[in-house]
Every structure is written in C-alpha cells, then in structure tokens.
C-alpha cells in the first residue's frame, strides 16, 4: 500500500482544541482541595514572576491601598494554612502584582469556562461575528424564498 503524503498547507482540523480547550462543568472539589490548588498555583506564580515576596506584598499594598505583608503572602501560598485564604479582590491584586494572568485559569477550572486574553479574545469575537453574519444571511435567504413572486402585465416574473 502506498504511503499517503501529508498536506502541509492545510491546518490540522483539531488544532484549535489545543489552543482553546473546550471545558465542561465538573463536580466541584471541596473548598480545602481548591484552596490547596490555588495556594500551590500562587507559589508557582511567585517562582515564575521573578519577584520576591516583599516586592509582591509592596505592589499589592499599592494596588489595594492597604498594607499587605510578606507574612500574608506566605500564608496565602501555604496549603497547610486552611484558615488563611485569599479573597477575590486580593487575588486580583496578586495577579496584577505578579503579572501571572494564567492564575485565573485555576479559578475557572472545572466550571466549563475558558480564559481568552488579547488577540485570542479578538479572534474568538471575530469568529462569533462571522457565525452571526452567516446565520443572518441564511435567514435573509429563507425570507426571500417566502416572498411572493410578482407577475407583470406581460406575464413575466420580475
């Protein structure tokens, strides 16, 4: 049997699934499991951002207008500290202070939502606009088919 040559000009039909994974809601994890996952993700964000905890605390303090200490950052990133969890407002400040926007995916995980940013969001909006335009064009064609045919006095269609 002859080996088929792969068409290198045609993109992979399923490549979008790797770029924009389709999520479906799953059973909610326990609050403790979620807090532990979020704490671990925040600790990774600190390692990845290249800032120390004092600088992150300073940036968060400036963003929030209240004092955030290194000890608070330590508590937020400790899976063992079950009673010291971060609020959404402080998480948002933490994300901005570290520049690690991927942390939102940890929050959204399991809810059937996908985070798109910048050009990804614009491309998704463009695809939605094309889909809506196609639906409107199909509706216009359907309505035109329903329109009565007008007969002139000479018996010809107009």
N, C-alpha and C positions, 0 to 999 in steps of 0.2 A: 504494500500500500504506500502511495506517495505521501511524503510529509507535506502538510499544508504550511504555506508561508503566512506568517502573521502580518496583517495590515498595520503598519506603524503610523499611518496618518489618521486612523480612526481611534478616538479616545475610548478607553475602557468604559463600557456602559455602567458599570457599578462603582467607578472611581469616586463618585460623589458621596457614597456611603462612608468612605474613609474620611472625607473632608467634613461632612455634616452627618454624623451618626444619627440615625432615627431612634429616638428614645420612646419607650412606652412606660407609663407609670408602673412602679413595682410596689410591693408591700413596704410600708415604712419601717425603717430599722428602729430599734429602741433609741431613746434620747441619748443614753450613755454611749451606744455604738456610734451615733452620729457625732457626738461631741469628741469622741476619741479620734475619729477620722478627720474631723475639722482641725483639731489640735495638731495632729501629725502633718496635715497639709500646710498649716501655718508655719510649723517648724521648718518644713521643706522650703517654703517661700522665703523664709529668713535666710536659709543657706544659699538659695538661688539669687537673691537680690543683691548680695554683696555689701549689705549694710549691717552694722552691729545693732544689738537690741536697744542700746541707749539712743542711737540716732533714729531708729524707728519710733521709739517712745517720744522723742522730741518732735518728730514730724507729726505723729498722731496728736500730740498735745496742741500743736499749732493748728491742725485741721479742726479739731473738736472744740478748742477754746477752753479746755480743762486739762489738768495735769494727768498725764499717763506716765507711769513709771516703768523702768526695766522689770521690776518685780511683777507688775501686772502682765507684761508681755510674756514673762516666764510662766506665769500661771495660766494664761490663755493657751500656751503651746504645750502644756503638760497634760497628757492623757490621764494621769493619776489624780489631777485636781478636778474631781467631778462637780464641785460646788462653785467653781470659779469659771463660768463660761462667758464667752464674748457676746455682746449684744449685736444686732444687725448694724446699728449706727457705728459702733466701734469697729466691727468687721470691715465696713466700707472704708473707714479711715485707715485701717491697717492695710487694706488692698491698695489704696491710693499712696500710702506712705512707702510701701514696698514696690509698687508698680507691678504686682503679680496678679493681673486680672483673671488668670486661669482659676484662681480660688473660687470664683463664682460657680464654676462647673461642679465643685464639690458640694456647694449648697443646693444646686439644681438637680444633682444626681438622683435618679430614681423617680423623678416627677414627670418624665416624658418631655422635658424641655431641653433645647439646645441653645447654647450661648453663641451668638454671632457678633463679631466686632468689626468695625471699619468696613473695608472692602467686601468682606464676607456678607455683612448685613446689606450693603448696597446691591450685591449680586442677587441675594435672596429676594429683595424688594423688586428688582428688575424682572426676575423670573415670575414673581407673583403678578406684576403688571402685565407681562406677556400672556399669562394664563387668563387673566381677566379680560384682556383685549380679545383673545381668541373666543372666549365664551360670549362676549358681546357681538362679535362678528357672526358667530353661529346663530345667535338669537335674531340678528338682523336678517340673515338669510331665511330663517324659518318664517319670520313675519312677511317677508317679500313673497314667499311661496303662498301664503294665505291671502294676499291681496287679490281682489277681483281683477279679472282681465277686462280691460275696456275695449269695446268694439266701436270702430268709427262708422260713419255713414256708408263707407265704401266696403265694409265688411272685413277690414284688415285689423290686425292687432296693433295696438300702439305700444 
